[in-house]
Amino acid sequence: MTNNIIYGNSIKHLWNLDSNIVFLNNGSFGAAPKKVLEAQRWYSDFMEKNPVSFIIEHSRNLLNIANSKLSILVKAKPDNLAFVENATTAVNSVLHYLIFQKKMSGEILYTNHTYPAVVNALKYYEKFSDISLKLVSIPYPANDDIILDTFTESISNKTIIALIDSISSSTALLFPIDKLSELFALHNIISVVDGAHGIGCTELDLSAAKYDFYTSNNHKWLYAPKGSAFLYVSDKYLNDIHPLSISLFYGMGFRAEFEWQGTKDLTAWIATADAVDFYHEMGGIEILEYNRTLNCQAKDLILKNFATYSCDEMMNTVMSTYFLSDKIKVSHDTTMELRKYFYENYKIEIPFMAFDDKIWFRIACQIFNDLSDYKTLVDALNDFNQTGIKTFIK
């Protein structure tokens, strides 16, 4: 590994993670390293020494540094990228712009894998506008051909926007967003990519992208503090889009408007520069290679030692989702109870998902994990099927 770094449990101390917990859920909210959090605290202390001076005289330069480092990493022009709090905020901003500001009408495509918060946003905009929603049902497991064919069949002369995942939250499917965006471009359909898990899980090159809008959370896989994400806007819409909150810099450009919507704590965005530095210090692209390989090894281990199924490893990056049971009551409450059960009984932090009338579990692979973590999980899963599942049967 770069800089002689050995990944796995031996570097878990670089995070504040509980050493007694097997942490297999980096996918939900990420985990910021101690070094990045220390940097954020320094910025916070600096700000509170003189908040006026910090915000007026220093914050813009610090944000420019963070933006520059992030832009280089994702190969985007700095002016096409702005910080936002999270991917859901970004998607809402794009939908608000297209539907309320540009007053577009027609059909929006989304899938049964779309993140629930985004589905709620779509339903809201449908209720108060002239757009309609069209659900594209992608089976799980699936492959690129199935996804592309299903979308192709779903396009109509009413379709104006397609909202697609880079990596789906519940099923961890890697969507072929480049091929999909080319398909949509041929039909003059606006592409909006919810890449909440994109940065750090995929090799982003926004300079070559055909999608119109792309958003990703920096706090999941780029080691940034909670509340750091970005929105990329293509040149076509760059001088026209406005954020949800109109504030002091209205009309002064994409970045100025999005990065100042009233007083807020800017330190999570500023500390993203330190997160990018940490990413490079820990090996850069080698992080993705390790996590991908570990995910494949973990998948092989789970499939061989637990009665389950999943998608082909080519459809995953650093997360994967597995069937648990169709005998358990399918509800959000059940998934929360299962998460708590595994945390309390096995000291494992792992998410459970309700999808397609079945209950699933999802693993994540981060550089503080190694294969022993997934062996612990397999033992827990088999024990659960013997003793614990009876309390969750329908």
FIMIVEX-244608 format. One record per residue (C-alpha): residue number from 0; y, x, z. Coordinates in nm, 2 decimals. Example, Ala and Ser with C-alpha at 12.3 -4.5 7.8 and 13.67 -1.06 7.14 Angstrom:
> 0  -0.45  1.23  0.78
> 1  -0.11  1.37  0.71
//
This chain:
> 0  0.00  0.00  0.00
> 1  0.36  0.10  -0.06
> 2  0.51  0.32  0.23
> 3  0.15  0.34  0.37
> 4  0.17  -0.01  0.50
> 5  -0.16  -0.17  0.59
> 6  -0.14  -0.55  0.58
> 7  -0.33  -0.78  0.81
> 8  -0.33  -0.87  1.18
> 9  -0.22  -0.51  1.27
> 10  0.14  -0.59  1.15
> 11  0.16  -0.94  1.32
> 12  0.38  -0.78  1.59
> 13  0.66  -0.76  1.34
> 14  0.70  -1.13  1.38
> 15  0.75  -1.34  1.70
> 16  0.43  -1.53  1.63
> 17  0.20  -1.61  1.93
> 18  -0.07  -1.34  1.92
> 19  -0.32  -1.59  2.06
> 20  -0.28  -1.82  1.76
> 21  -0.45  -1.79  1.42
> 22  -0.15  -1.88  1.21
> 23  -0.26  -2.02  0.87
> 24  0.04  -2.24  0.80
> 25  0.32  -2.01  0.66
> 26  0.36  -2.28  0.39
> 27  0.53  -2.54  0.60
> 28  0.83  -2.36  0.75
> 29  0.76  -1.99  0.69
> 30  0.80  -1.73  0.97
> 31  1.10  -1.50  0.98
> 32  1.03  -1.14  1.09
> 33  1.19  -1.00  1.40
> 34  1.40  -0.76  1.19
> 35  1.56  -1.04  0.99
> 36  1.63  -1.26  1.30
> 37  1.79  -0.96  1.47
> 38  2.02  -0.92  1.16
> 39  2.10  -1.29  1.18
> 40  2.19  -1.26  1.54
> 41  2.42  -0.97  1.46
> 42  2.60  -1.18  1.20
> 43  2.63  -1.46  1.45
> 44  2.78  -1.24  1.72
> 45  3.01  -1.09  1.46
> 46  3.13  -1.44  1.37
> 47  3.19  -1.55  1.72
> 48  3.40  -1.25  1.81
> 49  3.66  -1.40  1.57
> 50  3.53  -1.71  1.38
> 51  3.85  -1.74  1.17
> 52  3.85  -1.38  1.06
> 53  3.47  -1.39  0.99
> 54  3.49  -1.71  0.78
> 55  3.81  -1.63  0.60
> 56  3.79  -1.26  0.55
> 57  3.42  -1.16  0.57
> 58  3.19  -1.44  0.48
> 59  3.25  -1.45  0.11
> 60  3.18  -1.08  0.07
> 61  2.86  -1.11  0.28
> 62  2.75  -1.41  0.08
> 63  2.81  -1.22  -0.25
> 64  2.59  -0.93  -0.12
> 65  2.31  -1.18  -0.04
> 66  2.35  -1.36  -0.37
> 67  2.34  -1.03  -0.56
> 68  2.02  -0.92  -0.40
> 69  1.86  -1.26  -0.44
> 70  1.97  -1.29  -0.81
> 71  1.82  -0.95  -0.89
> 72  1.49  -1.05  -0.73
> 73  1.46  -1.37  -0.94
> 74  1.63  -1.22  -1.25
> 75  1.91  -1.47  -1.26
> 76  2.28  -1.43  -1.32
> 77  2.46  -1.45  -0.99
> 78  2.69  -1.72  -1.11
> 79  2.39  -1.95  -1.19
> 80  2.25  -1.93  -0.83
> 81  2.40  -2.08  -0.51
> 82  2.27  -2.11  -0.16
> 83  2.17  -2.44  -0.02
> 84  2.00  -2.54  0.31
> 85  1.66  -2.64  0.16
> 86  1.49  -2.75  -0.16
> 87  1.52  -3.12  -0.07
> 88  1.90  -3.08  -0.05
> 89  1.90  -2.91  -0.39
> 90  1.69  -3.18  -0.55
> 91  1.91  -3.45  -0.41
> 92  2.22  -3.27  -0.54
> 93  2.07  -3.25  -0.89
> 94  1.97  -3.62  -0.89
> 95  2.31  -3.73  -0.76
> 96  2.48  -3.53  -1.03
> 97  2.26  -3.66  -1.31
> 98  2.24  -4.02  -1.20
> 99  2.57  -4.09  -1.03
> 100  2.81  -3.84  -1.18
> 101  2.68  -3.83  -1.54
> 102  2.57  -4.20  -1.51
> 103  2.24  -4.13  -1.68
> 104  1.99  -4.42  -1.72
> 105  1.63  -4.41  -1.82
> 106  1.30  -4.30  -1.68
> 107  1.21  -4.02  -1.44
> 108  0.87  -3.87  -1.44
> 109  0.72  -3.75  -1.11
> 110  0.36  -3.70  -0.99
> 111  0.13  -3.80  -0.71
> 112  0.16  -3.44  -0.58
> 113  0.54  -3.46  -0.54
> 114  0.66  -3.38  -0.19
> 115  0.71  -3.71  0.01
> 116  1.08  -3.63  0.10
> 117  1.15  -3.59  -0.27
> 118  0.97  -3.92  -0.35
> 119  1.19  -4.09  -0.10
> 120  1.50  -3.95  -0.27
> 121  1.37  -4.07  -0.61
> 122  1.32  -4.42  -0.46
> 123  1.67  -4.42  -0.32
> 124  1.83  -4.33  -0.66
> 125  1.61  -4.59  -0.84
> 126  1.73  -4.86  -0.60
> 127  2.10  -4.78  -0.66
> 128  2.11  -4.70  -1.03
> 129  1.98  -4.78  -1.37
> 130  1.69  -4.53  -1.36
> 131  1.33  -4.62  -1.32
> 132  1.04  -4.41  -1.19
> 133  0.72  -4.34  -1.37
> 134  0.43  -4.19  -1.17
> 135  0.22  -3.93  -1.35
> 136  -0.12  -3.92  -1.18
> 137  -0.27  -3.57  -1.18
> 138  -0.62  -3.56  -1.04
> 139  -0.73  -3.30  -0.78
> 140  -0.89  -3.06  -0.87
> 141  -0.70  -3.01  -1.20
> 142  -0.63  -2.74  -1.45
> 143  -0.34  -2.65  -1.68
> 144  -0.48  -2.85  -1.98
> 145  -0.53  -3.17  -1.77
> 146  -0.17  -3.14  -1.63
> 147  -0.02  -3.07  -1.97
> 148  -0.21  -3.35  -2.14
> 149  -0.13  -3.60  -1.87
> 150  0.24  -3.53  -1.89
> 151  0.23  -3.54  -2.27
> 152  0.07  -3.89  -2.26
> 153  0.33  -4.00  -2.00
> 154  0.64  -3.92  -2.20
> 155  0.81  -4.22  -2.36
> 156  1.14  -4.28  -2.55
> 157  1.29  -4.38  -2.22
> 158  1.21  -4.05  -2.04
> 159  1.52  -3.86  -1.95
> 160  1.42  -3.64  -1.65
> 161  1.09  -3.48  -1.54
> 162  1.07  -3.36  -1.18
> 163  0.78  -3.12  -1.14
> 164  0.65  -2.89  -0.86
> 165  0.61  -2.52  -0.90
> 166  0.34  -2.53  -0.63
> 167  0.25  -2.87  -0.48
> 168  0.28  -2.90  -0.11
> 169  -0.03  -3.11  -0.03
> 170  -0.27  -2.97  -0.29
> 171  -0.13  -2.62  -0.34
> 172  -0.17  -2.66  -0.71
> 173  0.01  -2.41  -0.93
> 174  0.17  -2.61  -1.20
> 175  0.23  -2.46  -1.55
> 176  0.60  -2.50  -1.52
> 177  0.69  -2.27  -1.81
> 178  0.47  -2.47  -2.05
> 179  0.59  -2.80  -1.91
> 180  0.95  -2.71  -1.94
> 181  0.89  -2.61  -2.31
> 182  0.73  -2.95  -2.36
> 183  1.02  -3.13  -2.20
> 184  1.27  -2.93  -2.40
> 185  1.11  -3.04  -2.72
> 186  1.17  -3.41  -2.62
> 187  1.52  -3.35  -2.49
> 188  1.40  -3.42  -2.13
> 189  1.58  -3.26  -1.84
> 190  1.35  -3.05  -1.63
> 191  1.40  -3.02  -1.25
> 192  1.16  -2.78  -1.08
> 193  1.10  -2.82  -0.71
> 194  0.99  -2.47  -0.64
> 195  0.99  -2.50  -0.26
> 196  0.70  -2.25  -0.25
> 197  0.82  -2.06  -0.56
> 198  0.99  -1.74  -0.45
> 199  0.74  -1.50  -0.29
> 200  0.45  -1.70  -0.43
> 201  0.52  -1.65  -0.80
> 202  0.69  -1.39  -1.01
> 203  1.01  -1.56  -1.09
> 204  1.21  -1.47  -1.40
> 205  1.49  -1.72  -1.43
> 206  1.65  -1.53  -1.71
> 207  1.37  -1.64  -1.94
> 208  1.33  -1.99  -1.80
> 209  1.36  -2.31  -2.00
> 210  1.40  -2.54  -1.71
> 211  1.74  -2.68  -1.64
> 212  1.73  -2.68  -1.26
> 213  1.51  -2.48  -1.02
> 214  1.52  -2.46  -0.64
> 215  1.32  -2.27  -0.39
> 216  1.32  -2.21  -0.01
> 217  1.39  -1.86  0.09
> 218  1.26  -1.93  0.44
> 219  0.90  -1.99  0.34
> 220  0.78  -1.68  0.16
> 221  1.08  -1.46  0.14
> 222  1.11  -1.41  0.52
> 223  1.46  -1.56  0.54
> 224  1.58  -1.76  0.85
> 225  1.53  -2.14  0.84
> 226  1.80  -2.31  0.64
> 227  1.81  -2.07  0.35
> 228  1.73  -2.18  0.00
> 229  1.88  -2.16  -0.34
> 230  1.96  -2.38  -0.64
> 231  1.95  -2.23  -0.99
> 232  2.14  -2.42  -1.26
> 233  2.12  -2.34  -1.63
> 234  2.43  -2.26  -1.83
> 235  2.42  -2.60  -1.99
> 236  2.51  -2.78  -1.67
> 237  2.68  -2.50  -1.47
> 238  3.04  -2.60  -1.52
> 239  2.98  -2.97  -1.46
> 240  2.76  -3.01  -1.15
> 241  2.90  -3.08  -0.81
> 242  2.73  -3.09  -0.46
> 243  2.67  -3.39  -0.25
> 244  2.97  -3.31  -0.03
> 245  3.30  -3.26  -0.21
> 246  3.52  -3.02  -0.01
> 247  3.80  -2.77  -0.03
> 248  3.68  -2.58  -0.35
> 249  3.63  -2.88  -0.57
> 250  3.68  -2.78  -0.93
> 251  3.66  -2.41  -0.85
> 252  3.31  -2.34  -0.98
> 253  2.94  -2.40  -0.90
> 254  2.90  -2.13  -0.63
> 255  3.23  -2.20  -0.46
> 256  3.17  -2.57  -0.43
> 257  2.80  -2.55  -0.32
> 258  2.85  -2.27  -0.07
> 259  3.15  -2.43  0.10
> 260  3.10  -2.80  0.19
> 261  3.28  -2.78  0.53
> 262  3.22  -2.56  0.83
> 263  2.86  -2.46  0.89
> 264  2.67  -2.16  1.02
> 265  2.64  -1.93  0.72
> 266  2.43  -1.67  0.89
> 267  2.09  -1.79  0.75
> 268  2.23  -1.74  0.40
> 269  2.39  -1.41  0.48
> 270  2.07  -1.28  0.64
> 271  1.88  -1.35  0.32
> 272  2.01  -1.01  0.21
> 273  1.81  -0.86  0.50
> 274  1.51  -1.08  0.41
> 275  1.52  -0.94  0.05
> 276  1.54  -0.59  0.20
> 277  1.24  -0.66  0.43
> 278  1.05  -0.79  0.13
> 279  1.10  -0.47  -0.06
> 280  1.03  -0.25  0.24
> 281  0.70  -0.42  0.29
> 282  0.59  -0.36  -0.07
> 283  0.76  -0.61  -0.29
> 284  0.52  -0.73  -0.56
> 285  0.23  -0.58  -0.36
> 286  0.29  -0.86  -0.10
> 287  0.21  -1.12  -0.37
> 288  -0.09  -0.92  -0.49
> 289  -0.23  -0.89  -0.14
> 290  -0.18  -1.26  -0.06
> 291  -0.33  -1.37  -0.38
> 292  -0.64  -1.16  -0.33
> 293  -0.67  -1.27  0.03
> 294  -0.65  -1.63  -0.08
> 295  -0.94  -1.57  -0.33
> 296  -1.15  -1.40  -0.07
> 297  -1.08  -1.68  0.18
> 298  -1.17  -1.94  -0.07
> 299  -1.50  -1.77  -0.15
> 300  -1.57  -1.75  0.22
> 301  -1.49  -2.12  0.29
> 302  -1.68  -2.25  -0.01
> 303  -1.99  -2.06  0.08
> 304  -1.99  -2.14  0.45
> 305  -1.85  -2.49  0.48
> 306  -1.94  -2.81  0.30
> 307  -1.62  -2.86  0.09
> 308  -1.47  -2.82  -0.25
> 309  -1.13  -2.71  -0.39
> 310  -0.97  -2.62  -0.73
> 311  -1.04  -2.32  -0.94
> 312  -0.88  -2.01  -0.79
> 313  -0.67  -1.97  -1.11
> 314  -0.48  -2.28  -1.00
> 315  -0.36  -2.13  -0.67
> 316  -0.14  -1.84  -0.57
> 317  -0.13  -1.78  -0.19
> 318  -0.23  -2.12  -0.07
> 319  -0.53  -2.34  -0.13
> 320  -0.64  -2.69  -0.03
> 321  -0.99  -2.81  0.06
> 322  -1.17  -3.14  0.11
> 323  -1.24  -3.22  0.48
> 324  -1.37  -3.58  0.48
> 325  -1.34  -3.92  0.33
> 326  -1.48  -4.08  0.65
> 327  -1.16  -4.01  0.85
> 328  -0.88  -4.27  0.86
> 329  -0.63  -4.17  0.60
> 330  -0.28  -4.17  0.75
> 331  0.01  -3.94  0.84
> 332  -0.07  -3.99  1.21
> 333  -0.42  -3.88  1.15
> 334  -0.31  -3.56  0.99
> 335  -0.08  -3.48  1.28
> 336  -0.36  -3.55  1.53
> 337  -0.60  -3.32  1.34
> 338  -0.34  -3.05  1.34
> 339  -0.30  -3.09  1.71
> 340  -0.68  -3.09  1.77
> 341  -0.73  -2.76  1.59
> 342  -0.43  -2.60  1.76
> 343  -0.55  -2.71  2.11
> 344  -0.92  -2.66  2.07
> 345  -0.95  -2.36  1.84
> 346  -0.60  -2.19  1.86
> 347  -0.56  -2.24  1.49
> 348  -0.23  -2.35  1.33
> 349  -0.32  -2.53  1.01
> 350  -0.20  -2.84  0.82
> 351  -0.40  -3.14  0.72
> 352  -0.31  -3.36  0.43
> 353  -0.37  -3.72  0.32
> 354  -0.42  -3.73  -0.06
> 355  -0.63  -3.95  -0.29
> 356  -0.76  -4.16  0.01
> 357  -0.92  -3.84  0.16
> 358  -0.82  -3.59  0.43
> 359  -0.78  -3.23  0.32
> 360  -0.68  -2.90  0.49
> 361  -0.46  -2.63  0.34
> 362  -0.47  -2.26  0.41
> 363  -0.19  -2.01  0.36
> 364  -0.22  -1.63  0.32
> 365  0.06  -1.41  0.44
> 366  0.06  -1.03  0.50
> 367  0.00  -1.07  0.87
> 368  -0.33  -1.25  0.79
> 369  -0.67  -1.09  0.71
> 370  -1.01  -1.23  0.63
> 371  -1.11  -1.25  1.00
> 372  -0.86  -1.53  1.04
> 373  -1.05  -1.74  0.78
> 374  -1.38  -1.66  0.94
> 375  -1.25  -1.80  1.26
> 376  -1.14  -2.11  1.07
> 377  -1.48  -2.16  0.91
> 378  -1.65  -2.15  1.26
> 379  -1.39  -2.40  1.38
> 380  -1.45  -2.63  1.08
> 381  -1.83  -2.63  1.13
> 382  -1.79  -2.70  1.50
> 383  -1.55  -2.98  1.42
> 384  -1.80  -3.14  1.19
> 385  -2.06  -3.13  1.46
> 386  -1.86  -3.24  1.76
> 387  -1.50  -3.33  1.69
> 388  -1.50  -3.55  1.38
> 389  -1.66  -3.85  1.56
> 390  -1.32  -3.92  1.73
> 391  -1.15  -3.95  1.39
> 392  -1.40  -4.16  1.21
> 393  -1.26  -4.48  1.05
//
